Amino acid sequence: MSLVDAAAAPRDGEALDAVALGEYLARQLPGLALPLTVRQFPSGFSNLSYLLTAGDREMVLRRPPFDTRPKSGHDMGREFRVLSALAGHFAESPRPLHFCADESVIGAPFYVVERIRGIILRRDYPLELAAAPALVRAQQLALVDVLARLHGLDWRALGLEELGRPEGYVARQVEGWTGRYARARTPDAPDAAALTNWLAQRQPPDASRAALIHNDYKLDNVVFDAGEPARLIGVLDWEMATIGDPLMDLGCSLAYWVEAADPASLQATRMLPTQLPGSLTRQEVVERYASQSGLPVPDFRFFRVFGLFRLAVIVQQIYYRYFHGQTSDPRFGTLGPMAGVLIAQAVAEIAA
């Protein structure tokens, strides 16, 4: 079997018209060899990703979910503009090929990029890749180093001034995610007033250096070289990228970082293989980031707690759609208790 991340047949209700899509893309991308085949990458709860194959050419198509039409989180044009600005300046970003705003083609706006072939680490390492402690550590160090390098880009020189407003970023995030949780609560969701009050009262001042932040930076959104597995070659899923506080980006990444010594309740929420021998601790991640970025890292507790709360809200929003029958995807039904675990962990870390 191959180490390269594989696509599968599209899920029920998420298939694309390969003929119509192929005819459209052939007009936009000269030399594209038809027929086009379409397969779907099976992971992810937000925007959908498909593998397009035409002859020996591989591309990835990104489109919003079929069952919802939120605003900024699924703005295909915005995501494509970010990738276009990064082209030639950040080697790990996928090369953009085409953006389509015409919803008549596949029923929604979409964009296409060149595929980055490689290893994507999900909850567990692929069976074909031995999770030796030295490799685990090297991959995690690479993950941190690439994030620090992303945060060092001159976003003004890249023409991304309009992407976000760094002034007051933390305050807007706390307020925004607090409101999202209130709107997404279901009868079985826990109250989070004590947590949100703590976040509102403990906000740090604006960052001394704003940065282009990814906002969903984690192991299953990056690609490692199949021939040299310690080398990080791609960063995917830029839908939430903006200009803001780089430590907020790091805090959101660390919300996914479950350590081997964490309590069983938190272990049950683990989505990534950060508990393996050789893994960095969260404190080691922060220290490595500080050394690579040159940014001062104060008491990190606020950023960690915010990251846990934000992840709880994301999970709750997804579960809300399932609870109210807005999606039948069975994966969404398993997320109900997870928000409560994350909120309880955040409260525990406040009290520690």
VEXDREN-2710 file (C-alpha; in Angstrom, 1 decimal):
% VEXDREN-2710
k/r/px/py/pz
1/MET/0.0/0.0/0.0
2/SER/1.1/3.6/-0.6
3/LEU/1.9/6.1/2.1
4/VAL/0.3/8.9/0.0
5/ASP/-3.0/10.1/1.4
6/ALA/-5.7/8.4/-0.6
7/ALA/-9.1/9.5/-1.8
8/ALA/-12.2/7.3/-2.1
9/ALA/-15.6/7.3/-3.7
10/PRO/-17.6/10.4/-2.8
11/ARG/-19.9/10.1/0.2
12/ASP/-23.7/9.8/-0.5
13/GLY/-25.1/13.1/-1.5
14/GLU/-21.6/14.7/-2.1
15/ALA/-20.8/13.4/-5.6
16/LEU/-19.8/15.9/-8.4
17/ASP/-20.8/15.7/-12.1
18/ALA/-17.4/14.7/-13.5
19/VAL/-18.4/15.2/-17.1
20/ALA/-19.7/18.7/-16.6
21/LEU/-16.8/19.6/-14.4
22/GLY/-14.3/18.1/-16.8
23/GLU/-15.7/20.1/-19.7
24/TYR/-15.6/23.3/-17.8
25/LEU/-12.0/22.8/-16.5
26/ALA/-10.8/21.8/-20.0
27/ARG/-11.9/25.3/-21.1
28/GLN/-10.0/27.0/-18.2
29/LEU/-6.9/24.9/-18.1
30/PRO/-5.4/24.4/-21.6
31/GLY/-4.0/21.0/-22.3
32/LEU/-6.1/19.2/-19.7
33/ALA/-6.6/15.6/-20.8
34/LEU/-10.2/14.3/-20.4
35/PRO/-11.9/12.3/-19.1
36/LEU/-11.8/13.6/-15.6
37/THR/-12.2/11.3/-12.6
38/VAL/-13.4/12.6/-9.3
39/ARG/-12.8/11.0/-5.9
40/GLN/-13.2/12.5/-2.4
41/PHE/-10.9/12.9/0.5
42/PRO/-12.8/11.3/3.4
43/SER/-11.8/13.4/6.3
44/GLY/-12.8/16.9/7.5
45/PHE/-16.0/18.4/8.8
46/SER/-16.0/21.7/6.9
47/ASN/-15.2/22.5/3.3
48/LEU/-15.0/19.4/1.1
49/SER/-11.9/18.3/-0.8
50/TYR/-11.9/16.1/-3.9
51/LEU/-9.1/14.5/-5.9
52/LEU/-9.4/15.3/-9.6
53/THR/-7.4/13.1/-12.1
54/ALA/-7.0/13.9/-15.8
55/GLY/-4.4/11.8/-17.5
56/ASP/-1.3/12.0/-15.3
57/ARG/-2.3/15.3/-13.8
58/GLU/-3.7/15.4/-10.2
59/MET/-5.5/18.4/-8.8
60/VAL/-7.6/19.1/-5.6
61/LEU/-11.0/20.8/-5.7
62/ARG/-12.3/22.6/-2.7
63/ARG/-16.0/23.5/-2.3
64/PRO/-18.4/24.4/0.6
65/PRO/-20.5/21.7/2.2
66/PHE/-23.7/20.7/0.5
67/ASP/-26.0/21.3/3.5
68/THR/-25.1/24.7/4.7
69/ARG/-24.2/28.2/3.4
70/PRO/-22.4/30.1/6.1
71/LYS/-20.5/33.2/5.1
72/SER/-16.8/33.7/5.7
73/GLY/-15.9/30.2/6.7
74/HIS/-16.8/28.9/3.3
75/ASP/-15.6/31.8/1.1
76/MET/-13.9/30.0/-1.8
77/GLY/-12.8/33.3/-3.4
78/ARG/-11.2/34.5/-0.2
79/GLU/-9.3/31.3/0.3
80/PHE/-8.1/31.3/-3.4
81/ARG/-6.9/34.9/-3.0
82/VAL/-4.7/33.8/0.0
83/LEU/-3.2/31.0/-1.9
84/SER/-2.6/33.3/-4.9
85/ALA/-0.8/35.8/-2.7
86/LEU/1.4/33.0/-1.1
87/ALA/2.4/31.5/-4.4
88/GLY/6.2/32.0/-4.8
89/HIS/6.6/33.2/-1.2
90/PHE/5.6/30.2/0.9
91/ALA/6.7/27.0/-0.6
92/GLU/4.3/24.8/1.4
93/SER/1.1/26.4/0.1
94/PRO/-0.7/24.5/-2.8
95/ARG/-0.2/26.1/-6.2
96/PRO/-3.6/27.8/-7.2
97/LEU/-5.0/27.0/-10.6
98/HIS/-8.5/28.3/-11.0
99/PHE/-11.4/29.8/-9.1
100/CYS/-15.0/29.5/-10.2
101/ALA/-17.7/31.7/-8.9
102/ASP/-20.3/30.2/-11.3
103/GLU/-22.5/27.9/-9.1
104/SER/-24.1/26.3/-12.2
105/VAL/-21.0/24.2/-12.7
106/ILE/-21.1/22.0/-9.6
107/GLY/-23.7/23.8/-7.5
108/ALA/-21.4/26.0/-5.5
109/PRO/-18.3/28.2/-5.9
110/PHE/-15.1/26.2/-5.9
111/TYR/-11.4/26.4/-6.6
112/VAL/-8.7/24.0/-7.9
113/VAL/-5.1/23.7/-6.9
114/GLU/-2.3/21.4/-7.8
115/ARG/-2.2/18.3/-5.6
116/ILE/0.7/18.0/-3.1
117/ARG/1.3/14.2/-2.9
118/GLY/2.4/13.0/0.5
119/ILE/1.6/11.7/3.9
120/ILE/-1.1/13.2/6.0
121/LEU/-1.2/12.1/9.6
122/ARG/-4.6/11.6/11.1
123/ARG/-5.6/10.1/14.4
124/ASP/-3.1/7.3/14.1
125/TYR/0.0/6.8/11.9
126/PRO/-0.6/4.8/8.7
127/LEU/0.3/1.2/9.1
128/GLU/3.0/1.5/6.5
129/LEU/4.9/4.1/8.5
130/ALA/6.6/3.1/11.7
131/ALA/6.0/5.8/14.4
132/ALA/9.6/5.7/15.6
133/PRO/10.1/8.3/18.4
134/ALA/12.8/10.1/16.4
135/LEU/10.4/10.5/13.4
136/VAL/7.5/11.6/15.6
137/ARG/9.6/14.3/17.2
138/ALA/11.1/15.4/13.9
139/GLN/7.7/15.8/12.2
140/GLN/6.4/17.8/15.2
141/LEU/9.4/20.1/15.2
142/ALA/8.9/20.7/11.5
143/LEU/5.2/21.5/12.2
144/VAL/6.2/24.1/14.7
145/ASP/9.0/25.6/12.6
146/VAL/6.8/26.0/9.5
147/LEU/4.2/27.8/11.5
148/ALA/6.8/30.2/12.9
149/ARG/8.0/30.8/9.3
150/LEU/4.4/31.5/8.2
151/HIS/4.0/34.0/11.0
152/GLY/7.2/35.8/9.8
153/LEU/5.9/36.6/6.3
154/ASP/5.4/40.2/5.4
155/TRP/1.6/40.1/4.9
156/ARG/1.5/43.7/3.7
157/ALA/4.1/43.0/1.0
158/LEU/2.0/40.1/-0.1
159/GLY/-1.0/42.4/-0.6
160/LEU/-3.1/40.9/2.2
161/GLU/-3.9/44.1/4.1
162/GLU/-7.6/43.6/3.6
163/LEU/-7.6/40.0/4.9
164/GLY/-8.2/41.0/8.5
165/ARG/-8.0/43.7/11.2
166/PRO/-5.2/43.0/13.7
167/GLU/-6.2/45.8/16.1
168/GLY/-8.6/44.3/18.6
169/TYR/-8.3/40.8/17.2
170/VAL/-8.3/39.0/20.5
171/ALA/-11.3/40.9/21.8
172/ARG/-13.3/40.2/18.6
173/GLN/-12.4/36.5/18.8
174/VAL/-13.5/36.1/22.4
175/GLU/-16.7/37.9/21.8
176/GLY/-17.4/36.2/18.5
177/TRP/-16.8/32.6/19.7
178/THR/-18.8/33.3/22.9
179/GLY/-21.8/34.3/20.7
180/ARG/-21.3/31.3/18.4
181/TYR/-21.5/29.0/21.4
182/ALA/-24.6/30.6/22.7
183/ARG/-26.3/30.2/19.3
184/ALA/-25.1/26.6/18.8
185/ARG/-26.1/25.3/22.3
186/THR/-28.4/22.2/22.3
187/PRO/-30.2/21.0/25.4
188/ASP/-27.4/18.6/26.3
189/ALA/-24.6/21.2/25.9
190/PRO/-23.0/22.5/29.1
191/ASP/-23.1/26.1/30.3
192/ALA/-19.9/28.0/29.6
193/ALA/-20.5/31.3/31.3
194/ALA/-17.7/31.0/33.8
195/LEU/-15.3/30.2/31.1
196/THR/-16.3/33.0/28.7
197/ASN/-16.3/35.5/31.6
198/TRP/-12.7/34.5/32.4
199/LEU/-11.6/34.9/28.8
200/ALA/-13.3/38.3/28.6
201/GLN/-11.5/39.5/31.7
202/ARG/-8.0/38.0/31.0
203/GLN/-7.5/39.2/27.4
204/PRO/-3.9/40.2/26.7
205/PRO/-3.1/43.4/24.8
206/ASP/-2.9/43.3/21.0
207/ALA/0.1/41.4/19.7
208/SER/3.3/43.4/19.2
209/ARG/3.6/41.8/15.8
210/ALA/0.5/40.9/13.8
211/ALA/0.9/38.0/11.4
212/LEU/-0.8/36.0/8.6
213/ILE/-2.3/33.2/10.7
214/HIS/-3.7/29.9/9.4
215/ASN/-6.3/29.4/12.1
216/ASP/-6.6/25.6/11.6
217/TYR/-3.0/24.6/11.7
218/LYS/-2.5/21.0/12.8
219/LEU/-1.0/17.7/11.8
220/ASP/-3.9/16.6/9.5
221/ASN/-3.7/19.9/7.6
222/VAL/-0.1/19.4/6.6
223/VAL/1.6/17.1/4.2
224/PHE/4.9/15.2/4.7
225/ASP/7.2/13.9/2.0
226/ALA/6.5/10.2/1.4
227/GLY/10.2/9.6/0.6
228/GLU/11.5/11.7/3.4
229/PRO/8.8/11.6/6.1
230/ALA/10.4/14.1/8.4
231/ARG/10.1/16.8/5.7
232/LEU/7.0/19.0/5.7
233/ILE/6.1/19.9/2.1
234/GLY/2.5/21.2/2.2
235/VAL/0.1/23.2/4.3
236/LEU/-3.6/22.7/3.4
237/ASP/-7.0/24.2/4.2
238/TRP/-6.6/27.9/4.3
239/GLU/-10.3/28.7/4.7
240/MET/-9.9/30.5/8.0
241/ALA/-6.6/32.3/7.3
242/THR/-6.6/36.0/8.4
243/ILE/-4.4/38.7/9.9
244/GLY/-4.2/38.5/13.7
245/ASP/-2.4/37.5/16.8
246/PRO/0.1/34.7/16.0
247/LEU/-0.1/33.4/19.6
248/MET/-3.8/32.8/19.1
249/ASP/-3.0/30.7/16.1
250/LEU/-0.6/28.6/18.2
251/GLY/-3.1/28.3/21.0
252/CYS/-5.7/27.0/18.6
253/SER/-3.2/24.5/17.3
254/LEU/-2.5/23.3/20.8
255/ALA/-6.1/22.6/21.5
256/TYR/-5.7/19.5/19.4
257/TRP/-2.4/18.5/21.2
258/VAL/-3.4/15.7/23.6
259/GLU/-0.4/14.4/25.6
260/ALA/0.1/10.8/26.9
261/ALA/-0.3/12.1/30.5
262/ASP/-3.6/13.9/29.9
263/PRO/-6.7/12.5/31.7
264/ALA/-8.7/9.8/30.1
265/SER/-11.6/12.2/29.2
266/LEU/-9.3/14.3/27.1
267/GLN/-7.6/11.2/25.6
268/ALA/-11.0/10.3/24.3
269/THR/-11.2/13.5/22.2
270/ARG/-7.8/12.9/20.6
271/MET/-7.8/13.4/16.8
272/LEU/-4.1/13.4/16.1
273/PRO/-1.1/11.2/17.1
274/THR/0.5/13.7/19.6
275/GLN/0.5/11.2/22.5
276/LEU/3.2/8.9/20.9
277/PRO/6.6/8.3/22.4
278/GLY/8.9/11.1/21.0
279/SER/6.1/13.6/20.9
280/LEU/6.7/17.2/22.1
281/THR/4.8/18.3/25.1
282/ARG/2.7/21.4/24.8
283/GLN/5.3/23.3/26.7
284/GLU/8.0/22.1/24.4
285/VAL/5.9/23.3/21.4
286/VAL/5.6/26.8/23.0
287/GLU/9.3/26.9/23.7
288/ARG/10.3/25.8/20.2
289/TYR/7.9/28.3/18.6
290/ALA/9.4/31.1/20.7
291/SER/12.9/30.2/19.7
292/GLN/12.0/29.9/16.0
293/SER/9.7/32.9/15.7
294/GLY/11.7/35.4/17.9
295/LEU/8.4/36.4/19.4
296/PRO/8.1/36.8/23.2
297/VAL/5.7/34.2/24.6
298/PRO/4.2/35.3/28.0
299/ASP/2.1/33.2/30.2
300/PHE/0.5/31.0/27.6
301/ARG/-2.6/29.9/29.6
302/PHE/-5.0/32.4/28.1
303/PHE/-4.1/31.2/24.5
304/ARG/-4.4/27.5/25.5
305/VAL/-7.7/28.0/27.2
306/PHE/-9.1/30.1/24.3
307/GLY/-8.0/27.3/21.9
308/LEU/-9.9/24.7/23.9
309/PHE/-13.0/26.8/24.0
310/ARG/-12.9/27.6/20.3
311/LEU/-12.5/23.9/19.5
312/ALA/-15.4/23.2/21.8
313/VAL/-17.5/25.7/19.8
314/ILE/-16.5/24.3/16.5
315/VAL/-17.5/20.8/17.6
316/GLN/-20.7/22.1/19.1
317/GLN/-21.6/23.9/15.8
318/ILE/-21.1/20.7/13.9
319/TYR/-23.1/18.7/16.4
320/TYR/-25.9/21.4/16.3
321/ARG/-26.4/20.7/12.6
322/TYR/-26.7/17.0/13.3
323/PHE/-29.0/17.5/16.3
324/HIS/-31.4/19.6/14.2
325/GLY/-31.4/17.3/11.2
326/GLN/-29.4/19.7/9.0
327/THR/-27.1/16.8/8.1
328/SER/-27.3/13.0/8.2
329/ASP/-23.5/12.5/8.3
330/PRO/-23.1/9.9/11.0
331/ARG/-19.7/11.3/12.0
332/PHE/-21.4/14.4/13.3
333/GLY/-23.5/12.5/15.8
334/THR/-20.4/11.4/17.8
335/LEU/-19.4/14.9/18.6
336/GLY/-22.1/15.7/21.2
337/PRO/-20.1/14.9/24.4
338/MET/-16.8/16.3/23.0
339/ALA/-17.7/19.9/23.5
340/GLY/-18.4/19.3/27.2
341/VAL/-15.1/17.5/27.7
342/LEU/-13.2/20.4/26.1
343/ILE/-15.0/23.0/28.2
344/ALA/-14.4/21.1/31.4
345/GLN/-10.7/20.8/30.5
346/ALA/-10.5/24.6/29.9
347/VAL/-12.1/25.2/33.2
348/ALA/-9.7/22.8/34.9
349/GLU/-6.7/24.6/33.4
350/ILE/-8.0/27.9/34.6
351/ALA/-8.1/26.6/38.1
352/ALA/-4.8/24.8/38.0
END
